């Protein structure tokens, strides 16, 4: 089944309607669910990666998960504040076996992201720029969780970087919005690194499913409708890795409660906004959150920030 859409919200709306039109048909370890086999989602505007829905706008958890990948590690303590459910997937209380960071950046000593970037620079039309996430070892022994993602393929055509992600399995309600955010951000990071514009995003899933426990939530989203469609602003032109490293070294300072002005970091406003989003997430002070919201370069993040202000006021 194919969904050719402009935005993430378009994909969610069409996909949820299709899943909700079907009866639950699979009994799985994680719960009964409705499943569609072989789903392809094509998103024309990958920067429209944040749902405008009140229930699916996971700005902060998505950003936290992306940074977790970029740390090149699979430590539970980094990601748990953003996505507490990862605690359930840790086998030792310290790491998450299926964490993507080591798989993307140090799989058996290979930095797959750097290798793909190097290959695309040398041979822009290559079909070999593939990152393997799923590993043969993942089913050689029993694990609480293994990667849902099989591979990522980067293709440059007409000076645009397209990304095709292949998933063995995808939770349509919880996992899909996070996956689209993280992978399209990685797509844009690679595009900027090779001085290329971002192209389309394709997301192929072997088993796309909606758990019965989330059917009412998905139905509410369909009934809710969506606010005006927007795209995140373009990532600044030029190599983004210095800014990413600043963001990663700044995150522990924010987590520890240190207060500072993101403008003092010497970052482009795009990346300063990401710092402020982290400050907002880790703060419980409504006044501070209001201040950071007022300094945002991209004011439409306000939709997601408002809920943090309300939470801080109710605390």
C-alpha positions, 0 to 999 in steps of 0.5 A: 500500500502506498501513501504519496503525501506532502507532510508527515501529518498527511501521512498520519491522517491517511494511514490512521484512517486505513488502519482504523477501517480494519479489525484487529488481526494480529496477536503479537508479544507486545499486544493485539494490533491491526496490521498492513503488510508492505506500506510505502510512505512517500513524503515530498516535503521532509522538513514538514516532519513535525505533526501539528496535531495536539496529540502527535506533536512530539517535538522534544522526545523526537529531538532527544532521540535524534541527539541520542543517535548523534552521541554515537552511544546507546546509553539509557541515561541519555535517552530516558528523560526524553522517552522513558519507555526505553527503560523497559527495553534495557537489558542491563539498566545501563544501555539499550541493545537496539540503540542506533548510535553505535550502529550508525557511527561505529558498527564493528569499527565502521562509521557508516554515516561518514562512509556514506558521506565520503562515498557520495562526495566521490560518486554522487550518483552511486547506489551503494550509499547504504547504512545497515542498521539491522544486524545478523546477530539481532536474531541469533539470540533473544533480546528485549528489543531489536532495531525496527529499521533495516537500512537507510539508502541515500541517493543523489539525483538532480542535486537533491539527496533522497532517502529511502528507509526500510523498516521490518516493523513500525508502530504507526502511533508511537514509533512512526512520527519519531522515525520520520523526524530523526531520519529526515533530520539525518537526511538533511544533515548529510545533504548539508554536509555534501552541499546538496539540497534535501529531496524526498523521503521514502519510508517502507515498512514490512509490518505497519501496525496500530496496537489496539490500545492506541486505536482510540488515540488514533481515532481522536487524531483523525477527528481532531484535524490538523492546524496549518501545515508548516515546515521546519526552517532549512538547516543552514548551508554549510557543514553542520557537524561543528554546530551538532557537536556544540549542541551535544556538549551543551546538552549535559550542561542544560540537563545539569540545570546551568542557565545561559543565553544560547546566543552566546554559543556562536551558533546560527539561529537555527541551532540556537533554537535547538539549544533553547528547545532543550532548555525548555524541555529540562526546565520547570520554571514557567518564567524561564520557558516564556523567556526562551520562547520569546527568543526563538528565531522560528516562532512556530515552535510555540505550539510545542512550547505552550504545553511545557509552560502549562506543565511548569505552571501546574507543577 
